[in-house]
Amino acid sequence: MKKIYQEWIEKAEGDFNSANREIRARKNPNYDAACFHAQQCVEKYLKALLQKTQTYLPKIHDLNNLLSMLIDEVPSLEFYRNDLKLLTAYAVEFRYPGESATKADAKECEK
């Protein structure tokens, strides 16, 4: 189990680095991608914790649902629930035509 836990962490770190690169890009920043990768980063960290504490790992992307599955094990995560609601929307909100992330949206993801 330790190996898969570490793989989730490594994937989360990759998304974290991708989000940060896009937020800080001076030429042609892709704020949509920054927001998406920020959401993916948190999702993968939560799934790493789930992998470590439970055997069941759902194939869902809703960060608050994942958080709810962890609250008994890590109650202090409740503090992040409102932020996770915002990030969950970024998993799909900016991936398709009609909506685009702004620099302010991307900066909000940094928090």
Secondary structure, 3 states (H helix, E strand, C coil): CHHHHHHHHHHHHHHHHHHHHHHHCCCCCCHHHHHHHHHHHHHHHHHHHHHHHCCCCCCCCCHHHHHHHHCCCCHHHHHHHHHHHHHHHHCCCCCCCCCCCCHHHHHHHHC
